[in-house]
């Protein structure tokens, strides 16, 4: 599900002091949420995402601005690839409802790879060989923490 910030409870959580403090510790006091997505990765409908970078942002309307593009629509929401200078000022905060490890779709990241801009699929094997991937396992889920 996309566009979850429009749902009152999810929007409140994204704008809560707890989540805000995490973002502001990295991005500064002007940090604010821009997108909320729910992934329901149940055993009957799980999927493995190949190595990739999140390089699109959701926007309200299409404006032709140099460095932005290509454009796409996902679940009725307009998206665009911004220049790296925009992506470098963004972070993702994941809130898990369930425990997550390598067996059920945990996020894997290549530390420091964001410093190299957009990485083509052909280049990914050399990054994995030189920068060891980290599995982002989650032992305690959000519902237990509340």
FIBAFI-634151 format. One record per residue: x, y, z of N, C-alpha, C, CB in turn; residue number from 1; residue in one letter. Coordinates in nm, 4 decimals. Each point is the difference from the previous one (the first is absolute). Glycine has a CB too. Example, Ala and Ser with C-alpha at 12.3 -4.5 7.8 and 13.67 -1.06 7.14 Angstrom:
! residues 2
ATOM      n_X      n_Y      n_Z     ca_X     ca_Y     ca_Z      c_X      c_Y      c_Z     cb_X     cb_Y     cb_Z   k r
ATOM   1.3190  -0.5690   0.7800  -0.0890   0.1190   0.0000   0.0900   0.1200   0.0000  -0.1892  -0.1173   0.1246   1 A
ATOM   0.1542   0.2223  -0.1966   0.0820   0.1190   0.0060  -0.0770   0.1090   0.0730   0.1184  -0.0628  -0.2145   2 S
//
This chain:
! residues 146
ATOM      n_X      n_Y      n_Z     ca_X     ca_Y     ca_Z      c_X      c_Y      c_Z     cb_X     cb_Y     cb_Z   k r
ATOM   0.0841  -0.1180   0.0000  -0.0841   0.1180   0.0000   0.0883   0.1239   0.0000  -0.1838  -0.1239   0.1214   1 X
ATOM   0.1451   0.2195  -0.2011   0.0752   0.1247  -0.0082  -0.0838   0.1141   0.0575   0.1246  -0.0838  -0.2041   2 X
ATOM  -0.0621   0.1956   0.2239  -0.0641   0.1226   0.0471  -0.0605  -0.0157   0.1397  -0.0473   0.0584  -0.2376   3 X
ATOM   0.1184  -0.1267   0.3257  -0.0512  -0.0243   0.1344   0.0046   0.1233   0.0901   0.0731  -0.2343  -0.0262   4 X
ATOM   0.0041   0.3353  -0.0095   0.0043   0.1191   0.0845  -0.1357   0.0687   0.0063   0.2410   0.0289  -0.0577   5 X
ATOM  -0.3254  -0.0549  -0.0438  -0.1341   0.0564  -0.0004  -0.0940  -0.0669   0.0991   0.0364   0.0574  -0.2361   6 X
ATOM   0.0013  -0.1748   0.2878  -0.0813  -0.0663   0.1009   0.0349   0.0595   0.1357  -0.0124  -0.2142  -0.1370   7 X
ATOM  -0.0855   0.2552   0.2125   0.0251   0.0781   0.1210   0.0968  -0.0669   0.0971  -0.2263   0.0933  -0.0270   8 X
ATOM   0.2085  -0.2217   0.0572   0.0860  -0.0650   0.0989   0.1431  -0.0152  -0.0501  -0.1993  -0.1212   0.0868   9 X
ATOM   0.2162   0.0875  -0.2142   0.1343  -0.0140  -0.0561   0.0664   0.1368  -0.0087  -0.0715  -0.2038  -0.1310  10 X
ATOM  -0.0024   0.3028   0.0895   0.0540   0.1363  -0.0060   0.0442   0.0485   0.1371  -0.1480   0.0474  -0.1948  11 X
ATOM   0.0686  -0.0770   0.2973   0.0375   0.0380   0.1369   0.1280  -0.0699   0.0436  -0.2413   0.0367   0.0544  12 X
ATOM   0.2537  -0.1653  -0.0884   0.1204  -0.0746   0.0349   0.1218   0.0581  -0.0714  -0.1385  -0.2067   0.0362  13 X
ATOM   0.1255   0.2353  -0.1649   0.1114   0.0550  -0.0771   0.0426   0.1374   0.0524  -0.0808  -0.1273  -0.2001  14 X
ATOM  -0.0130   0.2033   0.2524   0.0301   0.1339   0.0510   0.0229   0.0016   0.1510  -0.1355   0.0932  -0.1862  15 X
ATOM   0.1390  -0.2113   0.2483   0.0188  -0.0072   0.1450   0.1402   0.0464   0.0391  -0.1645  -0.1896   0.0112  16 X
ATOM   0.1790   0.2272   0.1143   0.1307   0.0427   0.0501   0.1040  -0.1109  -0.0147  -0.1148   0.1535   0.1615  17 X
ATOM   0.0756  -0.2774  -0.1358   0.0943  -0.1118  -0.0055   0.0583  -0.0157  -0.1401  -0.1270  -0.1144   0.1834  18 X
ATOM   0.0419   0.1078  -0.2842   0.0469  -0.0154  -0.1379   0.0703   0.1284  -0.0456  -0.1890  -0.1625  -0.0495  19 X
ATOM   0.1330   0.2766   0.0846   0.0606   0.1273  -0.0381   0.1403   0.0175   0.0542  -0.2258   0.0957  -0.0072  20 X
ATOM   0.2475  -0.1378   0.1312   0.1342   0.0115   0.0591   0.1013  -0.0853  -0.0743  -0.1043   0.0449   0.2214  21 X
ATOM   0.0629  -0.1628  -0.2680   0.0899  -0.0849  -0.0789   0.0429   0.0710  -0.1287  -0.1113  -0.2053   0.0951  22 X
ATOM   0.0139   0.2605  -0.1651   0.0300   0.0689  -0.1264   0.0819   0.1261   0.0237  -0.2115  -0.0906  -0.0976  23 X
ATOM   0.1751   0.1679   0.1971   0.0698   0.1257   0.0256   0.1438  -0.0208   0.0463  -0.2188   0.1008   0.0570  24 X
ATOM   0.2460  -0.2151   0.0072   0.1373  -0.0302   0.0429   0.0925  -0.0133  -0.1209  -0.0892  -0.1164   0.2049  25 X
ATOM   0.0338   0.0761  -0.3182   0.0797  -0.0185  -0.1213  -0.0117   0.1208  -0.0931  -0.0321  -0.2480   0.0198  26 X
ATOM  -0.0891   0.3006  -0.0358  -0.0261   0.1015  -0.1020  -0.0077   0.1434   0.0520  -0.1189  -0.1759  -0.1208  27 X
ATOM   0.1071   0.1916   0.2510  -0.0154   0.1337   0.0556  -0.1444   0.0310   0.0333   0.1979   0.0719  -0.1295  28 X
ATOM  -0.2195   0.0444   0.1888  -0.1313   0.0370   0.0523  -0.1082   0.0200  -0.1057   0.1211   0.1042   0.1845  29 X
ATOM  -0.0837  -0.0881  -0.3100  -0.1000   0.0226  -0.1053  -0.0555  -0.1295  -0.0590   0.1159   0.2128  -0.0517  30 X
ATOM  -0.0781  -0.3288   0.1064  -0.0458  -0.1287  -0.0539  -0.1509  -0.0147   0.0160   0.2231  -0.1022   0.0541  31 X
ATOM  -0.2856   0.0397  -0.1541  -0.1444  -0.0263   0.0056  -0.0303  -0.1229  -0.0859  -0.0525   0.2476   0.0368  32 X
ATOM  -0.0568  -0.3201  -0.0057  -0.0342  -0.1202  -0.0772  -0.0561   0.0372  -0.1371  -0.0459  -0.1235   0.2140  33 X
ATOM   0.0809   0.0425  -0.3139  -0.0497   0.0259  -0.1350  -0.0752  -0.1178  -0.0610   0.1894   0.1548  -0.0282  34 X
ATOM  -0.1729  -0.2753   0.0853  -0.0685  -0.1136  -0.0597  -0.0143  -0.1113   0.1025   0.0895   0.0610  -0.2267  35 X
ATOM  -0.2008  -0.1317   0.2201  -0.0224  -0.1171   0.0841  -0.0467  -0.1155  -0.0868  -0.0566   0.1455   0.1983  36 X
ATOM   0.1249  -0.2584  -0.1877  -0.0336  -0.1185  -0.0790  -0.0094  -0.1197   0.0938   0.1154   0.0945  -0.2063  37 X
ATOM  -0.2126  -0.1812   0.1826  -0.0145  -0.1237   0.0767   0.0333  -0.1178  -0.0899  -0.1771   0.1039   0.1482  38 X
ATOM   0.2691  -0.1873  -0.1022   0.0309  -0.1265  -0.0662  -0.0528  -0.1111   0.0902   0.2083   0.0952  -0.1176  39 X
ATOM  -0.2996  -0.1748   0.0676  -0.0520  -0.1145   0.0747   0.0629  -0.1252  -0.0599  -0.2207   0.1186   0.0549  40 X
ATOM   0.3352  -0.1561  -0.0028   0.0771  -0.1109  -0.0561  -0.0325  -0.1292   0.0742   0.1841   0.1586  -0.0671  41 X
ATOM  -0.3029  -0.2092   0.0422  -0.0441  -0.1243   0.0622   0.0577  -0.1187  -0.0777  -0.2133   0.1112   0.0827  42 X
ATOM   0.2282  -0.2281  -0.0183   0.0608  -0.1158  -0.0684  -0.0683  -0.0353  -0.1329   0.0642  -0.0856   0.2244  43 X
ATOM  -0.1948   0.1016  -0.2328  -0.0731  -0.0352  -0.1217   0.0224   0.1006  -0.1120  -0.1704  -0.1113   0.1416  44 X
ATOM   0.2191   0.2298  -0.1087   0.0151   0.1043  -0.1025   0.1272   0.0801   0.0220  -0.2487   0.0138  -0.0219  45 X
ATOM   0.3566  -0.0809   0.0563   0.1268   0.0682   0.0218   0.0735   0.0112  -0.1325   0.0130  -0.0858   0.2375  46 X
ATOM   0.0839   0.1710  -0.2450   0.0801   0.0143  -0.1194   0.1394   0.0442   0.0411  -0.2036   0.0561  -0.1401  47 X
ATOM   0.2984  -0.0899   0.0596   0.1379   0.0398   0.0239   0.0320   0.1127  -0.0969   0.0672  -0.2335   0.0797  48 X
ATOM  -0.0272   0.3462  -0.0275   0.0333   0.1148  -0.0826   0.1486  -0.0074  -0.0328  -0.1846   0.1419   0.1045  49 X
ATOM   0.2207  -0.1355  -0.2329   0.1422  -0.0010  -0.0331   0.0662   0.1288   0.0492  -0.0457  -0.1454  -0.2016  50 X
ATOM   0.1774   0.1463   0.2016   0.0729   0.1205   0.0418  -0.0493   0.1174  -0.0833   0.2043  -0.1359   0.0675  51 X
ATOM  -0.2367   0.2424  -0.0008  -0.0462   0.1195  -0.0692   0.0193   0.1210   0.0899  -0.1673  -0.1349  -0.1317  52 X
ATOM   0.1481   0.2513   0.0737  -0.0004   0.1240   0.0773  -0.1380   0.0619  -0.0144   0.2506   0.0373  -0.0333  53 X
ATOM  -0.3006   0.0208   0.1415  -0.1251   0.0749  -0.0080   0.0352   0.1379  -0.0542  -0.1081  -0.1287   0.1949  54 X
ATOM   0.0706   0.1540  -0.3189   0.0414   0.1249  -0.0644  -0.1169   0.0847  -0.0481   0.2068  -0.1152  -0.0681  55 X
ATOM  -0.3289   0.0795   0.1096  -0.1141   0.0833  -0.0383  -0.0624   0.0632   0.1239  -0.0431  -0.1463  -0.2009  56 X
ATOM  -0.0208   0.2592   0.1791  -0.0732   0.0676   0.1067  -0.1428   0.0267  -0.0478   0.2138   0.1065   0.0894  57 X
ATOM  -0.3064  -0.1038   0.0036  -0.1388   0.0331  -0.0319  -0.0133   0.1522  -0.0049  -0.0856  -0.2143   0.1099  58 X
ATOM   0.0100   0.2622  -0.2073  -0.0210   0.1446  -0.0155  -0.1473   0.0294  -0.0248   0.2333   0.0266  -0.0912  59 X
ATOM  -0.2738   0.0971   0.1161  -0.1405   0.0397  -0.0173  -0.0371   0.0227  -0.1461   0.0089   0.1035   0.2253  60 X
ATOM   0.0837  -0.0416  -0.3008  -0.0319   0.0290  -0.1404   0.1274  -0.0038  -0.0835  -0.1972   0.1420   0.0696  61 X
ATOM   0.1771  -0.1574  -0.1994   0.1123  -0.0096  -0.0918   0.0431   0.1402  -0.0440  -0.0800  -0.2272  -0.0786  62 X
ATOM   0.2059   0.2546   0.0993   0.0610   0.1233  -0.0485   0.1316  -0.0367  -0.0652  -0.1109   0.1406   0.1806  63 X
ATOM   0.1312  -0.0962  -0.3018   0.1240  -0.0310  -0.0706   0.1119   0.0866   0.0568  -0.1274  -0.0641  -0.2104  64 X
ATOM   0.2167   0.0006   0.2869   0.1132   0.0680   0.0619   0.1243  -0.0788  -0.0376  -0.1407   0.0903   0.1944  65 X
ATOM   0.2432  -0.0209  -0.2391   0.1222  -0.0672  -0.0421   0.0549  -0.0890   0.1124   0.0508   0.1925  -0.1552  66 X
ATOM  -0.0123  -0.3141   0.1199   0.0562  -0.0938   0.0969  -0.1031  -0.0926   0.0608   0.1717   0.1675   0.0480  67 X
ATOM  -0.3010  -0.1408  -0.0689  -0.1068  -0.0844   0.0534  -0.0571  -0.0845  -0.1128  -0.0545   0.1703   0.1797  68 X
ATOM   0.0494  -0.3027  -0.1604  -0.0568  -0.0884  -0.0999   0.0780  -0.1296  -0.0043  -0.0793   0.1964  -0.1332  69 X
ATOM   0.0206  -0.2989   0.0839  -0.1308  -0.0093  -0.0632  -0.1140  -0.0010   0.1026   0.1073  -0.1240  -0.1887  70 X
ATOM  -0.2273   0.1391   0.1362  -0.1217   0.0044   0.0798  -0.0707  -0.1342  -0.0045  -0.0225   0.2454  -0.0447  71 X
ATOM  -0.0519  -0.2787   0.1506  -0.0803  -0.1219   0.0021  -0.1182   0.0219   0.0939   0.2035  -0.1455  -0.0493  72 X
ATOM  -0.3004   0.0557   0.0407  -0.1152   0.0030   0.0898  -0.0078  -0.1360   0.0687  -0.1257   0.1692  -0.1463  73 X
ATOM   0.1204  -0.1673   0.2800  -0.0085  -0.1226   0.0791  -0.1227   0.0110   0.0883   0.2524  -0.0344  -0.0030  74 X
ATOM  -0.3457  -0.0568  -0.0156  -0.1253  -0.0017   0.0762  -0.0696   0.1357  -0.0067   0.0962  -0.1741   0.1535  75 X
ATOM  -0.0934   0.2360  -0.2721  -0.0672   0.1272  -0.0202   0.0755   0.1212   0.0520  -0.2073  -0.1260   0.0119  76 X
ATOM   0.3306   0.1070   0.0365   0.0781   0.1099   0.0557   0.1178   0.0281  -0.0922  -0.0688  -0.0611   0.2362  77 X
ATOM   0.0861   0.1862  -0.2714   0.1062   0.0422  -0.0898   0.1354  -0.0073   0.0693  -0.1616   0.1491  -0.1200  78 X
ATOM   0.2614  -0.2069   0.0518   0.1360  -0.0137   0.0520   0.0990   0.0501  -0.1043  -0.0684  -0.1975   0.1427  79 X
ATOM   0.1843   0.2396  -0.0947   0.1067   0.0448  -0.0884   0.1349  -0.0346   0.0625  -0.1457   0.1871  -0.0897  80 X
ATOM   0.2463  -0.2056   0.0041   0.1361  -0.0163   0.0485   0.0618   0.1393   0.0102   0.0225  -0.2332  -0.1045  81 X
ATOM   0.0107   0.2755   0.2270   0.0629   0.1310   0.0169   0.1515  -0.0117  -0.0179  -0.1852   0.0709   0.1571  82 X
ATOM   0.2535   0.0415  -0.1634   0.1464  -0.0064  -0.0049   0.0553  -0.0547   0.1318   0.0045   0.1948  -0.1613  83 X
ATOM   0.1170  -0.2504   0.1582   0.0597  -0.0557   0.1221   0.0034   0.0979   0.1173   0.1363  -0.1442  -0.1466  84 X
ATOM  -0.1249   0.2727   0.1208   0.0059   0.0985   0.1089  -0.1269  -0.0021   0.0854   0.1485   0.1428  -0.1424  85 X
ATOM  -0.2611  -0.1821   0.0856  -0.1258  -0.0124   0.0767   0.0023  -0.1303   0.0797  -0.1275   0.1342  -0.1749  86 X
ATOM   0.1623  -0.2441   0.1086   0.0012  -0.1305   0.0667   0.0986  -0.0041   0.1161  -0.0643  -0.1053  -0.2160  87 X
ATOM   0.1752   0.1774   0.2044   0.1007   0.0028   0.1063  -0.0518   0.0644   0.1276   0.1749   0.0094  -0.1749  88 X
ATOM  -0.2849   0.0636   0.1651  -0.0570   0.0672   0.1172  -0.1228  -0.0736   0.0530   0.0858   0.2178  -0.0875  89 X
ATOM  -0.1000  -0.3467   0.0498  -0.1145  -0.0790   0.0432   0.0482  -0.1275   0.0683  -0.1401   0.0939  -0.1880  90 X
ATOM   0.0593  -0.1440   0.2812   0.0246  -0.1298   0.0627  -0.1318  -0.0768   0.0029   0.1911   0.0932   0.1417  91 X
ATOM  -0.1804  -0.2225  -0.1263  -0.1179  -0.0845   0.0190   0.0008  -0.0495   0.1433  -0.0030  -0.0703  -0.2444  92 X
ATOM  -0.1119   0.0765   0.3068  -0.0171  -0.0555   0.1339  -0.1029  -0.1109  -0.0132   0.0578   0.2210   0.1187  93 X
ATOM  -0.0172  -0.3417  -0.0818  -0.0882  -0.1162  -0.0098  -0.0558  -0.0321   0.1382   0.1312  -0.0908  -0.1972  94 X
ATOM  -0.2613   0.0749   0.2050  -0.0669  -0.0424   0.1228  -0.0618  -0.1365  -0.0280  -0.0474   0.2415   0.0751  95 X
ATOM   0.0895  -0.3417  -0.0012  -0.0443  -0.1364  -0.0246  -0.1115  -0.0408   0.0944   0.2275  -0.0549  -0.0813  96 X
ATOM  -0.3279  -0.0091   0.0262  -0.1075  -0.0554   0.0807   0.0319  -0.1431   0.0420  -0.1639   0.1477  -0.1188  97 X
ATOM   0.2537  -0.2121   0.0460   0.0405  -0.1380   0.0273   0.1517  -0.0084   0.0071  -0.2064  -0.0878  -0.1154  98 X
ATOM   0.2554  -0.0190   0.1794   0.1439  -0.0270  -0.0031   0.0406  -0.0271  -0.1440  -0.0030  -0.0936   0.2363  99 X
ATOM   0.1279   0.1240  -0.2672   0.0450  -0.0128  -0.1382   0.1482  -0.0396  -0.0018  -0.1709   0.1726  -0.0765 100 X
ATOM   0.2036  -0.2776   0.0002   0.1397  -0.0409  -0.0158   0.0205  -0.0474  -0.1438   0.0180  -0.0654   0.2464 101 X
ATOM   0.0951   0.0011  -0.2716   0.0296  -0.0447  -0.1372  -0.1026  -0.0982  -0.0543   0.2392   0.0347   0.0493 102 X
ATOM  -0.3056  -0.1086   0.0385  -0.0951  -0.1014  -0.0455  -0.1322   0.0580  -0.0484   0.1058  -0.1551   0.1589 103 X
ATOM  -0.1372   0.2797  -0.1203  -0.1303   0.0540  -0.0392   0.0068   0.1422  -0.0571  -0.0989  -0.1435   0.1757 104 X
ATOM   0.2076   0.1750  -0.2424   0.0033   0.1235  -0.0775   0.0621   0.1210   0.0651  -0.1952  -0.0869  -0.1020 105 X
ATOM   0.2900   0.0676   0.1921   0.0656   0.1151   0.0631   0.0723   0.0849  -0.1053   0.0277  -0.1323   0.2140 106 X
ATOM  -0.0275   0.2602  -0.1909   0.0723   0.0931  -0.0866   0.1495  -0.0279   0.0096  -0.1803   0.1754   0.0289 107 X
ATOM   0.2478  -0.1708  -0.1427   0.1457  -0.0097  -0.0025   0.0539   0.1283  -0.0622  -0.0057  -0.2551  -0.0175 108 X
ATOM   0.1098   0.3088   0.0771   0.0586   0.1237  -0.0516   0.1496  -0.0189  -0.0209  -0.1765   0.1372   0.1171 109 X
ATOM   0.2299  -0.0609  -0.2096   0.1439   0.0037  -0.0230   0.0490   0.1311   0.0608  -0.0125  -0.1422  -0.2156 110 X
ATOM   0.0738   0.1363   0.3353   0.0405   0.1221   0.0694   0.0900   0.0894  -0.0868  -0.0177  -0.1253   0.2161 111 X
ATOM  -0.0152   0.2532  -0.2182   0.0807   0.0974  -0.0725  -0.0305   0.0092  -0.1476   0.1728  -0.0411   0.1646 112 X
ATOM  -0.2557  -0.0489  -0.2181  -0.0255   0.0014  -0.1440  -0.0732   0.1268  -0.0447  -0.0079  -0.2494   0.0052 113 X
ATOM  -0.0636   0.3150   0.0862  -0.0714   0.1225  -0.0362   0.0957   0.1129  -0.0414  -0.1823  -0.0669   0.1586 114 X
ATOM   0.3077   0.0551  -0.1200   0.0973   0.1042  -0.0336   0.0444  -0.0049  -0.1464   0.0766  -0.0076   0.2361 115 X
ATOM  -0.1192  -0.0952  -0.3081   0.0434  -0.0191  -0.1381  -0.1074   0.0358  -0.1016   0.1500  -0.1781   0.0811 116 X
ATOM  -0.2562   0.2449  -0.0376  -0.1068   0.0373  -0.0931  -0.0769  -0.1220  -0.0458   0.1340   0.1958  -0.0750 117 X
ATOM  -0.1985  -0.1829  -0.0396  -0.0771  -0.1110  -0.0535   0.0950  -0.1077  -0.0510  -0.1896   0.1555  -0.0617 118 X
ATOM   0.1665  -0.2768   0.1070   0.0861  -0.1134  -0.0345  -0.0771  -0.0900  -0.0963   0.1223   0.0104   0.2248 119 X
ATOM  -0.0629  -0.0417  -0.3386  -0.0669  -0.0865  -0.0974   0.0022  -0.1443   0.0497   0.0658   0.1552  -0.1893 120 X
ATOM  -0.1588  -0.2360   0.1365  -0.0052  -0.1410   0.0398   0.1296  -0.0725  -0.0334  -0.2469   0.0026  -0.0346 121 X
ATOM   0.3143   0.0402  -0.0698   0.1269  -0.0618  -0.0398   0.1083   0.0261   0.1041  -0.0634   0.0269  -0.2413 122 X
ATOM   0.0579   0.0873   0.3087   0.1017   0.0366   0.0992  -0.0226  -0.0636   0.1371   0.0265   0.2131  -0.1220 123 X
ATOM  -0.1464  -0.2587   0.1507  -0.0346  -0.0492   0.1336   0.0902  -0.1143   0.0477  -0.2338   0.0683  -0.0464 124 X
ATOM   0.2649  -0.1698  -0.0359   0.0871  -0.1070   0.0497   0.1348   0.0496   0.0531  -0.1106  -0.1493  -0.1629 125 X
ATOM   0.1694   0.2502   0.0998   0.1290   0.0497   0.0502  -0.0182   0.0729   0.1329   0.0842   0.0211  -0.2365 126 X
ATOM  -0.1973   0.0451   0.2575  -0.0258   0.0644   0.1285  -0.0166  -0.1046   0.1097  -0.1087   0.1937  -0.1179 127 X
ATOM   0.0375  -0.3016   0.0878  -0.0203  -0.1067   0.0981   0.1340  -0.0649   0.0354  -0.2332  -0.0415  -0.0898 128 X
ATOM   0.3223   0.0304  -0.0078   0.1304  -0.0611   0.0239   0.0898   0.0864   0.0885  -0.0208  -0.1131  -0.2203 129 X
ATOM   0.0060   0.2463   0.2115   0.0873   0.0910   0.0744  -0.0628   0.0574   0.1273   0.1037   0.0553  -0.2165 130 X
ATOM  -0.2335  -0.0455   0.2200  -0.0708   0.0541   0.1160  -0.0994  -0.1057   0.0472   0.0267   0.2413  -0.0816 131 X
ATOM   0.0034  -0.3079   0.1906  -0.0822  -0.1128   0.0458  -0.1420   0.0448   0.0349   0.2070  -0.1118   0.0870 132 X
ATOM  -0.3065   0.0472  -0.1475  -0.1398   0.0345   0.0299  -0.0362  -0.0287   0.1459  -0.0580  -0.0487  -0.2384 133 X
ATOM  -0.0303   0.1291   0.2929  -0.0539  -0.0207   0.1344  -0.1467  -0.0394  -0.0109   0.1632   0.1674   0.0985 134 X
ATOM  -0.2022  -0.2677  -0.0209  -0.1400  -0.0393   0.0091  -0.0607   0.0774   0.1166   0.0449  -0.2335  -0.0975 135 X
ATOM  -0.1533   0.3026   0.0713  -0.0660   0.0811   0.1032  -0.1099  -0.0837   0.0658   0.0503   0.2158  -0.1268 136 X
ATOM  -0.0108  -0.3029   0.2178  -0.0961  -0.0848   0.0713  -0.0706   0.0815   0.1069   0.1410  -0.2043  -0.0437 137 X
ATOM  -0.2653   0.1685   0.0678  -0.0796   0.0667   0.1031  -0.0458  -0.1061   0.0982  -0.0765   0.1834  -0.1598 138 X
ATOM   0.1248  -0.1716   0.2851  -0.0335  -0.0981   0.1028  -0.1290   0.0362   0.0732   0.2433  -0.0486   0.0264 139 X
ATOM  -0.2667   0.1774  -0.0054  -0.1208   0.0432   0.0703  -0.0834   0.0823  -0.0962   0.1179  -0.0003   0.2250 140 X
ATOM  -0.2435  -0.0346  -0.2393  -0.0849   0.0725  -0.0923  -0.0656   0.1190   0.0697  -0.0405  -0.2120  -0.1287 141 X
ATOM  -0.0138   0.3009   0.0482  -0.0622   0.1229   0.0484  -0.1132  -0.0286   0.0987   0.0603   0.1100  -0.2159 142 X
ATOM  -0.1420  -0.2111   0.1889  -0.1143  -0.0281   0.0885   0.0462  -0.0434   0.1384  -0.1357  -0.0650  -0.1994 143 X
ATOM   0.2496  -0.0075   0.2072   0.0525  -0.0393   0.1300   0.0542   0.1203   0.0745   0.0545  -0.2261  -0.0901 144 X
ATOM   0.0056   0.3203   0.0150   0.0591   0.1190   0.0625  -0.1047   0.0920   0.0591   0.1875  -0.0157  -0.1599 145 X
ATOM  -0.3074   0.0148   0.1012  -0.1067   0.0879   0.0501  -0.0604  -0.0637   0.1208  -0.0481   0.0906  -0.2282 146 X
//
